[in-house]
Amino acid sequence: MRISACGAYIPSEVLTNFDLEKIVDTSDKWITERTGIKERRIEKDKSTSFMAFEAVKNLLKNFKNPKEILENTLGIIVATSTPDYLFPSTACIVQGELIKEYKLDNPPQVCFDVLAACSGFIYSLYNAYNLLKNSEKKYFIVIGSERYSKIVNWEDRSTCILFGDGAGAVLLEKTEKDHFLAFDIGSDGRQKHLLYVPCVGQDSEKNYFLKMKGNEVFKIAVRTLEKSILNVLKKANVSPEEISYVIPHQANIRILKLVSERTKIPLEKFFINIEKFGNTSAASIPLALKEAWDKNLIKKDDLVVFTAFGGGFTWGSTLIRF
């Protein structure tokens, strides 16, 4: 099993820290020092499913015959906390658009969403990996697509500065050699009150925006990411020194600096693009992977760690030899 291609959709509208200074009581200096974010992308008009579909179309540009790839694809998983609907799933909407776009006779059939907040892409990879392993099909599409701009309170300076929109997709391909060396997946529902978005209909809530107790989340995220990365390395019998890159969920530069120190993986090996996109939740790892891929940074046989932490709490890491 390996990742054979990736794609992305990046909204055109840029919202800078200077733009936010006009909306809430904050400053570019304050945001940059505490988060590492300089700007983020905002999708005002298009839906989460549209962004996901565009990311897949971008991925399929890597192939001469996209229809052949799609008709040998088992399914589609979309990791998202911001779906268009409770149901149908975003994955089913994407499948429907792919059927029309590529005139598919035998489209991907296993289509569903995964809601694990910022860890959703790792959870989705884990599901796709295990489903494809036991299938006669050759491919599986995994997407992270998020439109957090519609669930953040733009009057709350502690959260609205953090998030952005976007989508990334990867194609998982069944191969003779397994390039996925280990997974580490976990959750802790006891901490649900520290990071959450209420559902419509919860009368006790005055609004339905994202709510986060930042200091508590920060501390737990650092400890958990450290442990998850070291767990996945231990499972694969790989040392921190052997790692070529870490492609982390892009949440906060200070979190990543501390995780780097604690795992003894140099910060230079962390691929970081948070300054351009902010926190795009489940989309952040595939968006970062796409950028690293396009820059030819990842070479054959490189050992790469994906790692993420999100609401739930959930977390996950995987180690891949490219």
For each residue, the residues with C-beta under 8 A, 3 or more apart:
1: 129 132 133 172 173 174 175 178 179 180
2: 172 173 175 177 178 179 180 320 322
3: 6 170 171 172 173 179 289 320 322
4: 139 171 172 173
5: 59 60 62 63 170 171
6: 3 59 168 169 170 171 286 289 290 293
7: 55 56 57 58 59 60 61 62 168 169 170 290
8: 55 58 166 167 168 169 286 287 290 291
9: 51 52 54 55 58 145 166 167 168
10: 41 166 277 287
11: 41 42 43 46 51 165 166
12: 41
13: 41 42 43 44
14: 39 40 41 42
15: 19 20 39 40 41 42 164
16: 19 20 28 38 39
17: 20 21 26 27 28 31 32 37 38 39 161
18: 21 22 28
19: 15 16 22 23
20: 15 16 17 23 24 26 31 157 160 161
21: 17 18 24 26 27 28
22: 18 19
23: 19 20 154 160
24: 20 21 154 155 156 157 160 161
25: 157
26: 17 20 21 30 31 157 161
27: 17 21 30 31
28: 16 17 18 21 31 32 38
29: 32 33
30: 26 27 33 34
31: 17 20 26 27 28 34 35 37 38 161
32: 17 28 29 35 36 37 38
33: 29 30
34: 30 31 252 254
35: 31 32 161 162 252 253 254 274 278
36: 32 252 253 254 256 272 274 275
37: 17 31 32 40 161 162 253 274 275 278 279
38: 16 17 28 31 32 275 276
39: 14 15 16 17 275 276 277 278
40: 14 15 37 163 164 165 276 277 278 280
41: 10 11 12 13 14 15 164 165 166 277 278
42: 11 13 14 15 149 164 165
43: 11 13 46 51 147 149 165 166
44: 13 149
45:
46: 11 43 50 51
47: 50 51 84 147
48: 51 52 80 82 83 84 90 145 146 147 167
49: 52 53 78 83 84 90 93 94 97 145
50: 46 47 53 54
51: 9 11 43 46 47 48 54 55 145 147 165 166 167
52: 9 48 49 55 56 78 80 90 94 143 145 167 169
53: 49 50 56 57 93 94 97 98 101
54: 9 50 51 57 58 167
55: 7 8 9 51 52 58 59 143 145 167 168 169 286
56: 7 52 53 59 60 76 94 98 141 143 169
57: 7 53 54 60 61 101
58: 7 8 9 54 55 61 169
59: 5 6 7 55 56 62 141 169 170 171
60: 5 7 56 57 63 66 69 70
61: 7 57 58
62: 5 7 59
63: 5 60 66 68 69
64:
65: 68 69
66: 60 63 69 70 102
67: 70 71 102 103 104
68: 63 65 71 72
69: 60 63 65 66 72 73 139 171
70: 60 66 67 73 98 102 104 107 108
71: 67 68 104 105 106 107
72: 68 69 137 138 139
73: 69 70 76 108 137 138 139 140 141
74: 108 109 110 131 132 135 137 139 140
75: 91 108 109 110 111 112 128 131 140 141
76: 56 73 91 94 95 98 108 110 111 140 141 142 143
77: 91 111 112 113 114 124 127 128 140 141 142 143
78: 49 52 83 89 90 91 94 112 113 114 124 143 144 145
79: 113 114 115 116 120 121 123 124 142 143 144 145 282 283
80: 48 52 83 90 113 114 115 120 144 145 146 282
81: 115 117 120 146 148 151 197 281 282 311
82: 48 145 146 147 148 150 151 281
83: 48 49 78 80 86 89 90 113
84: 47 48 49 90 93
85: 88
86: 83
87:
88: 85 92 93
89: 78 83 92 93 111 112 113
90: 48 49 52 78 80 83 84 93 94 113 143 145
91: 75 76 77 78 94 95 111 112 113 143
92: 88 89 95 96 111 112
93: 49 53 84 88 89 90 96 97
94: 49 52 53 56 76 78 90 91 97 98 111 143
95: 76 91 92 98 99 107 108 111
96: 92 93 99 100
97: 49 53 93 94 100 101
98: 53 56 70 76 94 95 101 102 104 107 108
99: 95 96 102 103 104 107
100: 96 97 103
101: 53 57 97 98
102: 66 67 70 98 99
103: 67 99 100
104: 67 70 71 98 99 107
105: 71
106: 71
107: 70 71 95 98 99 104
108: 70 73 74 75 76 95 98 111 140 141
109: 74 75
110: 74 75 76 131
111: 75 76 77 89 91 92 94 95 108
112: 75 77 78 89 91 92
113: 77 78 79 80 83 89 90 91
114: 77 78 79 80 120 123 124 127
115: 79 80 81 120
116: 79 119 120 122 123 124 187 282 310 312 314 316
117: 81 120 195 281 282 310 311 312 314
118: 249 251 279 281 282 284 308 309 310 311 314
119: 116 122 123 249 282 308 309 310 312 314 315 316
120: 79 80 81 114 115 116 117 123 124 144 281 282 308 310 314
121: 79 124 125 142 144 168 249 282 283 284 285 286 306 308
122: 116 119 125 126 183 185 285 306 307 308 315 316 317 318
123: 79 114 116 119 120 126 127 185 314 316
124: 77 78 79 114 116 120 121 127 128 142 143 144 282
125: 121 122 128 129 142 170 172 183 306 318
126: 122 123 129 130 183 185 316 318
127: 77 114 123 124 130 131
128: 75 77 124 125 131 132 140 141 142 172
129: 1 125 126 132 133 140 172 180 183
130: 126 127 133 134
131: 74 75 110 127 128 134 135 140
132: 1 74 128 129 135 137 139 140 172 174
133: 1 129 130 174
134: 130 131
135: 74 131 132 174
136:
137: 72 73 74 132 140 174
138: 72 73 173 174
139: 4 69 72 73 74 132 171 172 173 174
140: 73 74 75 76 77 108 128 129 131 132 137 171 172
141: 56 59 73 75 76 77 108 128 169 170 171 172
142: 76 77 79 121 124 125 128 169 170 172 286
143: 52 55 56 76 77 78 79 90 91 94 124 167 168 169 170 286
144: 78 79 80 120 121 124 167 168 169 280 281 282 283 284 285 286 287
145: 9 48 49 51 52 55 78 79 80 82 90 166 167 168 282 283
146: 48 80 81 82 165 166 167 280 281 282 283
147: 43 47 48 51 82 150 151 165
148: 81 82 151 152 163 164 165 210 279 280 281
149: 42 43 44 152 163 164 165
150: 82 147
151: 81 82 147 148 197 208 209 210
152: 148 149 156 159 160 162 163 209 210
153: 156 159 160 207 209 210
154: 23 24 160
155: 24 160
156: 24 152 153 159 160 209
157: 20 24 25 26 160 161
158: 161 212 214
159: 152 153 156 162 163 209 210 211 212 214
160: 20 23 24 152 153 154 155 156 157 163
161: 17 20 24 26 31 35 37 157 158 278
162: 35 37 152 159 251 252 278 279
163: 40 148 149 152 159 160 210 278 279 280 281
164: 15 40 41 42 148 149 277 278 279 280
165: 11 40 41 42 43 51 146 147 148 149 280 283
166: 8 9 10 11 41 43 51 145 146 277 280 283 287
167: 8 9 48 51 52 54 55 143 144 145 146 283 286 287
168: 6 7 8 9 55 121 143 144 145 283 284 285 286 287 288 289 290
169: 6 7 8 52 55 56 58 59 141 142 143 144 286
170: 3 5 6 7 59 125 141 142 143 286 289
171: 3 4 5 6 59 69 139 140 141
172: 1 2 3 4 125 128 129 132 139 140 141 142
173: 1 2 3 4 138 139
174: 1 132 133 135 137 138 139
175: 1 2 178 179
176:
177: 2
178: 1 2 175 181
179: 1 2 3 175 320 321 322
180: 1 2 129 183 318 319 320
181: 178 235 236 238 303 319 320 321
182: 232 233 235 236 318 319
183: 122 125 126 129 180 232 235 316 317 318
184: 228 229 231 232 235 315 316 317 318
185: 122 123 126 315 316
186: 224 228 314 315 316
187: 116 312 313 314 315
188: 191 312 313
189: 192 312 313
190:
191: 188 194 195 220 312 313
192: 189 195 196 311 312 313
193: 196 213
194: 191 212 213 216 217 220 313
195: 117 191 192 210 211 212 213 217 310 311 313
196: 192 193 210 211 311
197: 81 151 208 209 210 211 311
198: 202 205 207 208 211
199: 202 208
200: 208
201:
202: 198 199 205
203:
204:
205: 198 202 208
206:
207: 153 198
208: 151 197 198 199 200 205
209: 151 152 153 156 159 197
210: 148 151 152 153 159 163 195 196 197
211: 159 195 196 197 198
212: 158 159 194 195 217
213: 193 194 195 216 217
214: 158 159 217 218
215: 218 219
216: 194 213 219 220
217: 194 195 212 213 214 220 221
218: 214 215 221 222 252 254 255
219: 215 216 222 223
220: 191 194 216 217 223 224 309 313
221: 217 218 224 225 251 252 255 309
222: 218 219 225 226 255 258 259 262
223: 219 220 226 227
224: 186 220 221 227 228 309 313 315
225: 221 222 228 229 248 255 259 307 309 315 317
226: 222 223 229 230 258 259 262 263
227: 223 224 230 231
228: 184 186 224 225 231 232 307 309 315 316 317
229: 184 225 226 232 233 246 259 263 265 305 307 317
230: 226 227 233 234 263
231: 184 227 228 234 235 317
232: 182 183 184 228 229 235 236 305 307 317 318 319
233: 182 229 230 236 238 239 240 243 305 319
234: 230 231 237
235: 181 182 183 184 231 232 319
236: 181 182 232 233 319
237: 234
238: 181 233 242 243 303 319
239: 233 242
240: 233 243 263 264 265
241: 264
242: 238 239 303
243: 233 238 240 246 265 269 303 304 305
244: 269 298 299 302 303 304
245: 269 270 271 292 297 298 302 304 305
246: 229 243 260 265 269 270 271 304 305 307
247: 270 271 285 288 289 292 304 305 306 307
248: 225 251 256 259 270 271 272 285 288 306 307 308
249: 118 119 121 279 281 284 285 307 308 309 310
250: 272 273 274 277 278 279 280 284 287 288
251: 118 162 221 248 255 256 274 279 284 309
252: 34 35 36 162 218 221 255 256 274 279
253: 35 36 37 256 257 272 274 275
254: 34 35 36 218 257 258
255: 218 221 222 225 251 252 258 259
256: 36 248 251 252 253 259 260 267 270 272
257: 253 254 260 261 267
258: 222 226 254 255 261 262
259: 222 225 226 229 248 255 256 262 263 307
260: 246 256 257 263 265 266 267 269 270
261: 257 258 264
262: 222 226 258 259
263: 226 229 230 240 259 260
264: 240 241 261
265: 229 240 243 246 260 269 270 305
266: 260 269
267: 256 257 260 270
268:
269: 243 244 245 246 260 265 266
270: 245 246 247 248 256 260 265 267
271: 245 246 247 248 288 291 292 297
272: 36 248 250 253 256 275 288
273: 250 276 277 287 288 291
274: 35 36 37 250 251 252 253 277 278 279 284
275: 36 37 38 39 253 272
276: 38 39 40 273
277: 10 39 40 41 164 166 250 273 274 280 284 287
278: 35 37 39 40 41 161 162 163 164 250 274
279: 37 118 148 162 163 164 249 250 251 252 274 284
280: 40 144 146 148 163 164 165 166 250 277 283 284 287
281: 81 82 117 118 120 144 146 148 163 249 284 310
282: 79 80 81 116 117 118 119 120 121 124 144 145 146 285 310
283: 79 121 144 145 146 165 166 167 168 280 286 287
284: 118 121 144 168 249 250 251 274 277 279 280 281 287 288 308
285: 121 122 144 168 247 248 249 282 288 289 306 308
286: 6 8 55 121 142 143 144 167 168 169 170 283 289 290
287: 8 10 144 166 167 168 250 273 277 280 283 284 290 291
288: 168 247 248 250 271 272 273 284 285 291 292
289: 3 6 168 170 247 285 286 292 293 306
290: 6 7 8 168 286 287 293 294
291: 8 271 273 287 288 294 295
292: 245 247 271 288 289 295 297 298
293: 6 289 290 296 297 298
294: 290 291
295: 291 292
296: 293 299
297: 245 271 292 293
298: 244 245 292 293 302 304 322
299: 244 296 302 322
300: 322
301: 321 322
302: 244 245 298 299 321 322
303: 181 238 242 243 244 319 320 321 322
304: 243 244 245 246 247 298 319 320 321 322
305: 229 232 233 243 245 246 247 265 317 318 319 320
306: 121 122 125 247 248 285 289 317 318 320
307: 122 225 228 229 232 246 247 248 249 259 315 316 317
308: 118 119 120 121 122 248 249 284 285 315 316 317
309: 118 119 220 221 224 225 228 249 251 313 314 315
310: 116 117 118 119 120 195 249 281 282 313 314 315
311: 81 117 118 192 195 196 197 314
312: 116 117 119 187 188 189 191 192
313: 187 188 189 191 192 194 195 220 224 309 310
314: 116 117 118 119 120 123 186 187 309 310 311
315: 119 122 184 185 186 187 224 225 228 307 308 309 310
316: 116 119 122 123 126 183 184 185 186 228 307 308
317: 122 183 184 225 228 229 231 232 305 306 307 308
318: 122 125 126 180 182 183 184 232 305 306
319: 180 181 182 232 233 235 236 238 303 304 305
320: 2 3 179 180 181 303 304 305 306
321: 179 181 301 302 303 304
322: 2 3 179 298 299 300 301 302 303 304
